[in-house]
Amino acid sequence: MMSGKREFSDADTGFVLSTLEPDQLAESKRVAVPRRVLRGGELALLWALRVYVVFMMAVVFWQAWIAVR
């Protein structure tokens, strides 16, 4: 069962970029790409990464503060 998604290779991308005229390429880059709707697990992972980054920033600042004293 296929999900309907097709993966594009570098050759496909190169072919498309080489066949488009400059104004066509510029126009295709202006098309807005909608945001992806994230599911529960993906959101949880992203929030965990955010918390980790904030925690590690606090550790780095604390270590810098201790080193300066």
N, C-alpha and C positions, 0 to 999 in steps of 0.2 A: 504494500500500500504506500503510495507516494504522497507526500504532503503538498506537492505543487510548487515547492521551492526548487530553483535550479541554481546550482553553483556555477560561477563563471571562472574560467581559468585566466591566467595572465595573458594567454594568447588571444582569448576572446576580447578582453579589455583592450589590449593593444590594437586589435583589428578595428574595434569600434572607434577608438581615438584616432586612428590613422585615416579612417574613411570619412569622419565628420569634417566639415569645413569649419574654420575658426569661429564664425558667427553661430553655427549650429552647436558647437561645443560650449561656447559661452552661454547660449540660451539654455542648454540642457543642465548647466551647472546652477542656474537660477531657480530651478524647480525645487520647492521646499520639500524636504523629506519629513514626514510626520514622526512624532516621538513614538517610541516603542512602548507598548503597554507591558509592564513587568508583572510577573506572577509573584505569589507569596514567597517562594524560596529565593527568587532573584532579589526581591526587595530586602529580605532578611540578610542576605549576603552583602548587599551594598551598604546597609545600615551597620552591619558588623565591621565592615572595612572602614567606614567613617569613624566609628567609635574607636577602633584601633589606631587610626591616624591621629585623632585628637589625644588619645592616651600617650602615644609615642612622642608627640610634640611636647606634652607636659613633661615627660621623662627627659627629653633633650634639654628643655629650658631649665629643669631642676638641676641637671648635671652641669650645665653651663654656669648656673648661679653658684653651685658648690665650688666649681673650679675657680671662679673669680674671687671668692672669699678667701 
